[in-house]
Amino acid sequence: MAAPGAPLSRRRRVGVTLLGAGLLAALAAPALPAWRTVHPDRVELRPGSQLLWVVLPWALLCGLVAVVSLARVGPSRWPWREASRGLLVSTALAGGAVTAAWWYFSATDPYAREDGMVSTGPGPGMWLALLGCLLVPLAGALPDAPSPGRGS
């Protein structure tokens, strides 16, 4: 752990900024529409509050691991950084796959087509939630600054 009065390293400053931006994005996402479906006579917007039960626990779990990773230095940081990297990769893969599958099945739904659906897709709340859930584990996965004697 760093000394209480010592200035934060560049990694920690960037990490805290990414962590704050990610948590803010994850908390703001439910205020925006999560899904948008366009019909000839109307536009359906699904509320972003439906994202809250998935996004918030995931962002908080990733945030907990990121905070521990940012607080540690030296060899004790390695497992936490690797855990953050794993959460980052799993968030990118799972979040992207679930969004793409939902989008595909929504767009090819025969009942929705009969109802006159023109297009469907994620709204700004979904994109903001995905961004927030990617920024949070990225904060904990930042590499250490290279030591002066370890090459370039």
C-alpha beads as a LAMMPS data file, in Angstrom:
LAMMPS data file: protein, C-alpha beads

152 atoms
151 bonds

1 atom types
1 bond types

-500.0 500.0 xlo xhi
-500.0 500.0 ylo yhi
-500.0 500.0 zlo zhi

Masses

1 110.0

Atoms # bond

1 1 1 0.000 0.000 0.000
2 1 1 1.175 3.508 -0.727
3 1 1 1.986 6.028 1.963
4 1 1 -1.062 8.065 3.017
5 1 1 0.377 11.427 1.912
6 1 1 2.104 10.207 -1.249
7 1 1 0.778 11.423 -4.612
8 1 1 -1.078 8.880 -6.727
9 1 1 0.854 7.174 -9.492
10 1 1 -0.191 7.732 -13.107
11 1 1 -1.714 4.223 -13.211
12 1 1 -3.822 4.961 -10.158
13 1 1 -4.948 8.374 -11.415
14 1 1 -6.031 6.913 -14.762
15 1 1 -7.559 3.894 -13.009
16 1 1 -9.602 6.003 -10.609
17 1 1 -10.788 8.153 -13.526
18 1 1 -11.830 5.090 -15.549
19 1 1 -13.495 3.541 -12.501
20 1 1 -15.463 6.719 -11.790
21 1 1 -16.493 7.161 -15.421
22 1 1 -17.539 3.501 -15.693
23 1 1 -19.608 3.526 -12.515
24 1 1 -21.201 6.834 -13.515
25 1 1 -22.083 5.411 -16.942
26 1 1 -23.504 2.229 -15.381
27 1 1 -25.591 4.280 -12.952
28 1 1 -26.803 6.697 -15.651
29 1 1 -27.723 3.969 -18.169
30 1 1 -31.075 3.039 -16.542
31 1 1 -32.276 6.624 -17.026
32 1 1 -32.087 6.223 -20.831
33 1 1 -34.110 3.925 -23.108
34 1 1 -32.598 0.431 -23.284
35 1 1 -34.194 -0.766 -26.514
36 1 1 -35.843 0.983 -29.451
37 1 1 -38.346 -0.590 -31.836
38 1 1 -39.690 1.438 -34.759
39 1 1 -43.159 0.823 -36.227
40 1 1 -44.700 2.877 -39.066
41 1 1 -47.016 4.709 -36.673
42 1 1 -45.048 4.707 -33.406
43 1 1 -41.692 4.169 -31.716
44 1 1 -41.550 1.789 -28.756
45 1 1 -38.926 2.504 -26.124
46 1 1 -38.173 -0.057 -23.442
47 1 1 -37.159 1.614 -20.202
48 1 1 -33.550 1.444 -19.115
49 1 1 -34.664 0.452 -15.625
50 1 1 -34.856 -3.111 -16.974
51 1 1 -31.042 -3.011 -17.213
52 1 1 -30.617 -2.153 -13.550
53 1 1 -30.820 -5.699 -12.200
54 1 1 -28.075 -6.947 -14.536
55 1 1 -25.794 -3.946 -14.938
56 1 1 -25.565 -2.700 -11.361
57 1 1 -24.471 -5.949 -9.643
58 1 1 -21.967 -6.673 -12.426
59 1 1 -20.515 -3.146 -12.297
60 1 1 -20.249 -3.328 -8.504
61 1 1 -18.488 -6.715 -8.619
62 1 1 -16.045 -5.459 -11.251
63 1 1 -15.617 -2.249 -9.249
64 1 1 -14.745 -4.159 -6.087
65 1 1 -12.033 -6.126 -7.901
66 1 1 -10.763 -2.946 -9.603
67 1 1 -10.524 -1.039 -6.309
68 1 1 -8.464 -3.824 -4.737
69 1 1 -6.263 -3.953 -7.857
70 1 1 -5.719 -0.198 -7.750
71 1 1 -4.936 -0.229 -4.030
72 1 1 -2.287 -2.961 -4.254
73 1 1 1.321 -2.598 -5.401
74 1 1 4.000 -5.140 -6.216
75 1 1 3.455 -8.884 -6.436
76 1 1 0.244 -8.792 -4.364
77 1 1 -1.432 -6.846 -7.185
78 1 1 -0.918 -9.527 -9.829
79 1 1 -3.914 -11.813 -9.007
80 1 1 -6.267 -8.831 -8.768
81 1 1 -5.059 -7.398 -12.073
82 1 1 -5.560 -10.793 -13.721
83 1 1 -9.046 -11.042 -12.207
84 1 1 -9.852 -7.596 -13.640
85 1 1 -8.546 -8.693 -17.036
86 1 1 -10.731 -11.785 -16.888
87 1 1 -13.774 -9.693 -15.971
88 1 1 -12.964 -7.285 -18.810
89 1 1 -12.762 -10.078 -21.392
90 1 1 -15.865 -11.846 -20.074
91 1 1 -17.812 -8.574 -20.046
92 1 1 -16.841 -7.815 -23.636
93 1 1 -17.694 -11.314 -24.836
94 1 1 -20.836 -11.916 -22.791
95 1 1 -22.229 -8.380 -23.102
96 1 1 -21.613 -8.297 -26.831
97 1 1 -22.986 -11.804 -27.405
98 1 1 -26.148 -11.267 -25.373
99 1 1 -26.820 -7.910 -27.033
100 1 1 -26.203 -9.345 -30.507
101 1 1 -28.401 -12.394 -29.855
102 1 1 -31.227 -10.225 -28.458
103 1 1 -30.915 -7.923 -31.448
104 1 1 -30.960 -10.825 -33.917
105 1 1 -34.000 -12.529 -32.384
106 1 1 -35.862 -9.232 -32.021
107 1 1 -35.191 -8.293 -35.634
108 1 1 -36.255 -11.677 -37.026
109 1 1 -39.351 -12.127 -34.856
110 1 1 -42.178 -13.057 -37.261
111 1 1 -44.891 -11.729 -34.923
112 1 1 -43.190 -8.353 -34.713
113 1 1 -42.892 -8.260 -38.501
114 1 1 -46.632 -8.986 -38.814
115 1 1 -47.236 -6.108 -36.417
116 1 1 -45.376 -3.846 -38.856
117 1 1 -42.030 -3.467 -37.114
118 1 1 -39.623 -1.527 -39.310
119 1 1 -36.450 -1.786 -37.228
120 1 1 -35.236 -2.606 -33.752
121 1 1 -32.005 -2.195 -31.853
122 1 1 -30.269 -1.175 -28.654
123 1 1 -30.996 2.265 -27.326
124 1 1 -28.557 4.694 -25.730
125 1 1 -29.066 3.136 -22.295
126 1 1 -27.835 -0.251 -23.518
127 1 1 -24.745 1.241 -25.154
128 1 1 -23.974 3.317 -22.061
129 1 1 -24.401 0.272 -19.804
130 1 1 -22.026 -1.775 -21.969
131 1 1 -19.489 1.052 -21.985
132 1 1 -19.707 1.460 -18.212
133 1 1 -19.343 -2.268 -17.617
134 1 1 -16.212 -2.275 -19.803
135 1 1 -14.581 0.784 -18.230
136 1 1 -14.871 -0.517 -14.672
137 1 1 -12.765 -3.702 -15.071
138 1 1 -10.415 -1.842 -17.425
139 1 1 -9.518 0.385 -14.466
140 1 1 -8.239 -2.610 -12.509
141 1 1 -6.515 -4.230 -15.490
142 1 1 -4.138 -1.341 -16.200
143 1 1 -0.499 -2.440 -16.305
144 1 1 2.090 -1.263 -13.828
145 1 1 4.442 1.508 -14.889
146 1 1 7.692 0.013 -16.196
147 1 1 10.586 0.095 -13.735
148 1 1 13.664 2.122 -14.747
149 1 1 15.866 -0.993 -15.074
150 1 1 13.444 -3.281 -16.958
151 1 1 14.023 -2.260 -20.575
152 1 1 12.093 0.324 -22.531

Bonds

1 1 1 2
2 1 2 3
3 1 3 4
4 1 4 5
5 1 5 6
6 1 6 7
7 1 7 8
8 1 8 9
9 1 9 10
10 1 10 11
11 1 11 12
12 1 12 13
13 1 13 14
14 1 14 15
15 1 15 16
16 1 16 17
17 1 17 18
18 1 18 19
19 1 19 20
20 1 20 21
21 1 21 22
22 1 22 23
23 1 23 24
24 1 24 25
25 1 25 26
26 1 26 27
27 1 27 28
28 1 28 29
29 1 29 30
30 1 30 31
31 1 31 32
32 1 32 33
33 1 33 34
34 1 34 35
35 1 35 36
36 1 36 37
37 1 37 38
38 1 38 39
39 1 39 40
40 1 40 41
41 1 41 42
42 1 42 43
43 1 43 44
44 1 44 45
45 1 45 46
46 1 46 47
47 1 47 48
48 1 48 49
49 1 49 50
50 1 50 51
51 1 51 52
52 1 52 53
53 1 53 54
54 1 54 55
55 1 55 56
56 1 56 57
57 1 57 58
58 1 58 59
59 1 59 60
60 1 60 61
61 1 61 62
62 1 62 63
63 1 63 64
64 1 64 65
65 1 65 66
66 1 66 67
67 1 67 68
68 1 68 69
69 1 69 70
70 1 70 71
71 1 71 72
72 1 72 73
73 1 73 74
74 1 74 75
75 1 75 76
76 1 76 77
77 1 77 78
78 1 78 79
79 1 79 80
80 1 80 81
81 1 81 82
82 1 82 83
83 1 83 84
84 1 84 85
85 1 85 86
86 1 86 87
87 1 87 88
88 1 88 89
89 1 89 90
90 1 90 91
91 1 91 92
92 1 92 93
93 1 93 94
94 1 94 95
95 1 95 96
96 1 96 97
97 1 97 98
98 1 98 99
99 1 99 100
100 1 100 101
101 1 101 102
102 1 102 103
103 1 103 104
104 1 104 105
105 1 105 106
106 1 106 107
107 1 107 108
108 1 108 109
109 1 109 110
110 1 110 111
111 1 111 112
112 1 112 113
113 1 113 114
114 1 114 115
115 1 115 116
116 1 116 117
117 1 117 118
118 1 118 119
119 1 119 120
120 1 120 121
121 1 121 122
122 1 122 123
123 1 123 124
124 1 124 125
125 1 125 126
126 1 126 127
127 1 127 128
128 1 128 129
129 1 129 130
130 1 130 131
131 1 131 132
132 1 132 133
133 1 133 134
134 1 134 135
135 1 135 136
136 1 136 137
137 1 137 138
138 1 138 139
139 1 139 140
140 1 140 141
141 1 141 142
142 1 142 143
143 1 143 144
144 1 144 145
145 1 145 146
146 1 146 147
147 1 147 148
148 1 148 149
149 1 149 150
150 1 150 151
151 1 151 152
